[in-house]
Amino acid sequence: MAILSPNSPVTSVIELNLEGLSDEQRDRAKRAAGEIIVDGINDLLDESRSPVLGGAYKKQKADGERSILFEFGDMRDSLEWRDAGGSSIEIGSWDPDETPKLFNHTIGDTLPQRQVLPLPNETFKDEIMDRVNQAIDDIRQTGRPRRRTLGDAFTEIEISIPTRPTPRTTTIGALLDLEEE
């Protein structure tokens, strides 16, 4: 992790297993991994969860209000990925207006520590890295990452439909005949 000062980019370098991939497949794998990680960070922040393995957040400020870190913010919008050469990508912020915030949240000196990026010898949570590894395996086997479909999203959302005499829970996918109940 390149944490030199709050006035320099705050990034984490991720080494990927790109063994056996052509140059074109390596580029696809890096792009897929970078997009998955940035999306995964934001998805977990939306749920007030740390994207760093072993990380945890207090979900509310002392006054009981939810932190805006979890809702929106320029710091979150500044997160991006870049090719770091070889089999690596770099995730972080290069925005000079946002790197002090990311630095201070990562280190925890002037703001509460809420790691968005892993420090050296740390990694992102398995739910992010499993998706990265699956995408790379898909590229290795088919040349392309598997695209998530609207049907995939539907099968992950559960809704409750009141019926008489008792309510039952089903998925939107079942309602649309995308899966068996």
N, C-alpha and C positions, 0 to 999 in steps of 0.2 A: 504494500500500500504506500502510495506516495503522499505521505503527510509531512510536509516540510514546515509549512506555516499556514495560517488561515488565508494568506494571500496568494497561495499557489493552488493548482488543481488538487482536488481531493478525490482519489481514485483507488480502486482495488483491481489488481490484475488477476485474471482467472485463467488458469492453464486448462486447456481442453484436450481430450483424447481424440486427436484427428488422424491417428495412425491409419495408413492404408487408403486415405482419401486423395483423390486427384486435386489439383489446384482449384478447379472450379467447385468441387464438392467442399473443399476447405473453406472457400469464401462463403458458400451457402451455409455451412455449419456455423461459421463465426457470426454471420448475420442472424441466423435463427437463434443461436445462443444469446447474443446480445439483446435481441428483442424480447426473448422469453424472460431473461433476468430483469430487465427494466420493467416489463409488465408485471412480473412476479413481485418485485419490490413494491410497486404501486398497489397491487391487489392486496398484499399483506398490510400495507399501511392503511388501506381503506378499512380493514378489519381491526385496526389498532394493534397489529401484531408485528413483531420485529422480523425482518427478512433474514437476520443473521442466526445461524444455528446456535441455540442456547441463549439467545437474546430474549429479553422481555421488556415490556413497557408498562408504566403506569398509564392507564387509559384516560385519566382525568387530571386536570390541574388541581391544585390545593383548594380552589374555590368551587370545585365540583363540575366545572365546565370542561368539555372535551377539548383537547389540544388541536389547534388548526393544522398541525403537522399531519394529522390523520385525515383531514378533510380535503385540504387543497393547499396550495402554496407554490411560490416561485421556486423554492428549493427543490421541491418534487418535480416541477416542470423542467428544471435544469438537468436532471439526470439523463444521461445518454451513454451509449457504448461506442467504443472505437477499437479498431484493429490494433493490436499491440505487437504484431509481427509473430513469426513462428506459429505456434499453436495457442497463442494467447489473445485474449481480448481484455479491454480495460473498461470498467464501469465506474462512472462517477460524474463529477461536475467540473467543467472548465470555465464556468461563468464567474467572472471575478466578483459579481454582486452577491452570488449565492454560496461560493466556496467558504466564506467565513462561518456561515450558519452550519453547513455540512461538517466542517472541521470541528466546530464547537460541540455539535451534537455527538459526533463520533468520539471525541476525546472526553467530553463532559466537564470542561473547565468553567465556561461562563454560562452554559445552558445545561439543563438536565441531560445526562447521557442517554441518547436514543439512537443506537447504531442503525444506520441505514446500509452501510457497507461493512464487510468484514475486515478486521485488522489482520496483519500477518499471522499465519497459522490458524486462521479461522476461515469459515466458509459460509455460503448461503444455506438456508434450510433445505432439507432433503426434498420438500415438495417443489422447490424451484429447480434444484440440480437434477432431480429425477426427470423433469420435463426437458431439461437441456440434453441430458444423456439420451433420452428417448428420441429426440429430434436428430441428434447426431447418428444414432443407430439407424433411424429411418433413412437418412441421407446415405449412409454406408450401404444399405440394402437396396434402396430404390432410386437414389439420386436426388430425392426431395424429402423435406420434412412432411410428416402427415399434418394435414390441415384440420383444425378443429372445425366441426360443422355446427350449424344451428341445432341440429339434433343432439350433438354432444352437450351443448349448453342446456337444452331442455331436460335431458335426463339427469342433470345435476341440480335442478331446481325442484323443490317439493312444495306442493300447495295443499291446502286442506279444503275439501268441498263438503259443505254441510249437506247431509242427506238424512232422511228419516228412516229408522229411528235413531241411528248413531252416525256421527260424521266419520268419514274415512279419509285417509291421506293417500294421494296419488301424485304422480309426476306429470308435468306438462307433456313430456314425451309420450306417456301412456295415453293421455287425452287425444294426442294427435296421431295415435297408432304408430309411434316410432319405437316403442318397446313393449314388451309384455308386462302386464301388471304383476 
